[in-house]
Amino acid sequence: MTDCPVVRQLLDTNQLELDYLEVHGPFVQNARQAYPDKPMLLHNALYQWSLTHADGLENKNAAQVTLERLVLSRSPWYSLHLGFSVEEVDFYDEALQGISPLQPRELVLERCISRLKQLKSILSMPILIENLDYNPTQAYEYVCDPDFIQKVLSETDTYLLFDLAHARVTSHAFGISVEDYIAQLPLEKIRQIHLNCPGWREGRLVDAHLALEEDDYQLFEQILSRCQTWSVTLEYNHEPENILSQIRRLREILNR
């Protein structure tokens, strides 16, 4: 599961057993202090950072920060967002907003590939890139397109962190079914899966990290049968009883 207060509450009271705790960069030191021996997965060493910044891995000292946080987490692989279509981003209403001009598609593609190759050259572990949830904020242009994702994976020899909720949000924004969207992705490259249910806001589907619904479990089973994943991560941070019931259901599916 993803590190959050309710997950820590369940861990601390021995109500929840996890193989890994997925941690985000800014909180990895605190998580390691709280759980000195817990296996962890590092997801996004930095927030508000774009693969397409002109300064690359020098921007916000990304290379050094990533290495330091990987040491702290002892993560067996590193996962990060495939983005963004602008150099500068910031959080706005639970999505990232572009705060610099939109870049041309070819430049975004070139820089994503170049930065990931640079990351590969300094890391001695697999790299997974995550499909994103399209939001009309100028930060997500191009990077959610299946052919863009395919090209980056192919050119960098990286793997896919498949986020089901992100796929649902993007497919709705693109006006196609989630099944059609998923069919265009390289499922054989999936090595990790993120699971949660999106929600509605002002007529738009958004990444809300809600409890999984029946069709989420069904889609998960279909995807699982078509890939060789190393890890399945539940991204839910609300009611404790919903965490435990979802974990039980997911373990039943995985055991089958």
Steps between C-alpha positions, in 0.01 A plus 500: 500500500594864463631666816234720665371563856224237497738232367752585769224478761415147389867398482571639846208307653599177319174489305667513160774289347674628189784362291606855409411854599511732200655833599526834323826692501424790739378255766748215464726612786209520741369162382840336547527643852153364583566159342876427506471149356193527277554418130411808296442605140600854401254679272598849376810619683386860447166677472441798268774377267480432128705267283483768230669786686783650296742447792416129512627314804674814625165669558426488875811281530282211380780251437654532847165514679381188317814307591479604867132406530557166330767422759258591780213295360716205387252464216566215251387721210413864440167625363406850387244693299534521124470876475454778445420702188633815670824571684345629822204347687325554831209336679157646441185329627664153520645518147817656365462833326736627234654828616726545197419496126388181324789339312477339154425128497832404338696693762304336782565156350870571446551627854305217665716247317824688569433547873399137550818385328698726732320350799579150375868591476520591871265238647578131541137390504198477270305819427121501470306788349138562596217579261332822609144625544419761237399837645439816293775694677761502217721268706359177350498567125650220286630295794175305547482394133560123467735546204706752700526253790592219261774710340658599831498143633650368179774763473608482865454128576303589812192331644143614560341579833137462397252713694143380444335817634723713278396290201133551590542877532694529174266279299201706617679823403585349159142385446577129468433196719758407759527157335590661166755726666664213690514289183729762346755476782795257507364276777795263466718782639300531824701426813289682761130583528339787691138451602232740620167627370464850350210735579297775339553872537301756303417246231859384460657174616798565729755295692327493841656190661163353595417140591511246219172400340404169340598600147841612630564151636385344172728724293787432738459123452499541123815712503673271750451204266682688222812619682774394738480750782740520793269697726138608543445820699170612648480880501219568745517734798155526656311256727702229681231232455500562124874448492477160666214377280675612181827336605318173567331510158825582318685219676225256398545605137877474519484158665288374211 
